Amino acid sequence: MPDALSVHHSRTTLTELMIPSYANFGGKIHGGILLSLMDKVAYACAARHAGTYCVTVSVEGVDFLAPVEVGELVSLHASVNYVGRTSLVIGIRVVAENVKTGQSKHTNTSYFTMVAKDDAGQPTSVPELILENRDDARRFLEAIKRRELKAAYQQELSNAKTSMELASNWSLLDAERCRAVFAF
Ligand SMILES: CC(C)(COP(=O)(O)OP(=O)(O)OC[C@H]1O[C@@H](n2cnc3c(N)ncnc32)[C@H](O)[C@@H]1OP(=O)(O)O)[C@@H](O)C(=O)NCCC(=O)NCCS
């Protein structure tokens, strides 16, 4: 395997027709179908860069901004945004296209962290990423920033959990849409 590969070496697009069996009771496409397609394209892109089997470790930024309809063509554009030693962050832009009107809508952009594994199932190092333009460099730097923000958020969440005391926070529930039906 080369010791460095460009972003375009592993850029991958998966296009799939949204068939009726993918729909929920409301007639829109299940979020889980889209998640599964995102996982597939993330795997394909990561494995092309790593040259090995990869596993999904973490998923970020899955906010569905617009519903996807039966009959639309969904394209998932994936590229390596960042590489660590054994991990890769794959950015995925999801676009749904109405073939009759020709209109496209961006439904979400998400980030999948994958880890390359060797034949023994252990994390294994991946080639460095060759940044060929400003977008490649911006995405790499944004991935570093997201990782720092996530670490800070997780620390804060952990602190909040350990210091969360029911009695002193009880009054916060008054403003919420819940009913406590037990004696505290
Ligand atoms: C992810 C996994 C490989 C980490 O194994 P580990 O022995 O802890 O290995 P390491 O600590 O060396 O971490 C390996 C890499 O994963 C990264 N990583 C681990 N946990 C992570 C997380 N929650 N988010 C992002 N990256 C993570 C580490 O930063 C490291 O990256 P780097 O080598 O680029 O610095 C292991 O937990 C695993 O196999 N998990 C199951 C994954 C799986 O099966 N997914 C399919 C879904 S069912």
The ligand as an ORCA input file, in Angstrom:
! r2SCAN-3c Opt
* xyz 0 1
  C     -13.027      1.235     17.503
  C     -12.068      0.206     18.016
  C     -11.308     -0.378     16.860
  C     -11.081      0.898     18.961
  O     -10.213     -0.078     19.420
  P      -9.059      0.239     20.474
  O      -8.408     -1.021     20.808
  O      -9.634      1.087     21.552
  O      -8.039      1.019     19.593
  P      -7.395      2.427     19.789
  O      -7.608      3.027     21.118
  O      -6.002      2.275     19.263
  O      -8.225      3.327     18.752
  C      -8.088      3.121     17.369
  C      -8.516      4.400     16.700
  O      -9.911      4.584     16.911
  C     -10.145      5.892     17.359
  N     -11.329      5.874     18.194
  C     -11.611      5.038     19.202
  N     -12.813      5.338     19.732
  C     -13.298      6.361     19.015
  C     -14.496      7.128     19.073
  N     -15.453      6.889     19.968
  N     -14.668      8.130     18.188
  C     -13.721      8.387     17.266
  N     -12.570      7.713     17.164
  C     -12.364      6.715     18.034
  C      -8.904      6.254     18.125
  O      -8.774      7.670     18.237
  C      -7.845      5.651     17.245
  O      -7.590      6.500     16.145
  P      -6.103      6.831     15.627
  O      -5.376      5.517     15.512
  O      -6.339      7.426     14.275
  O      -5.487      7.763     16.591
  C     -12.822     -0.913     18.784
  O     -13.461     -0.331     19.886
  C     -13.834     -1.641     17.942
  O     -13.482     -2.537     17.185
  N     -15.114     -1.263     18.107
  C     -16.209     -1.925     17.388
  C     -16.399     -1.320     16.000
  C     -17.460     -2.072     15.239
  O     -17.549     -3.267     15.281
  N     -18.280     -1.300     14.520
  C     -19.365     -1.842     13.774
  C     -20.654     -1.445     14.418
  S     -21.420     -2.806     15.152
*
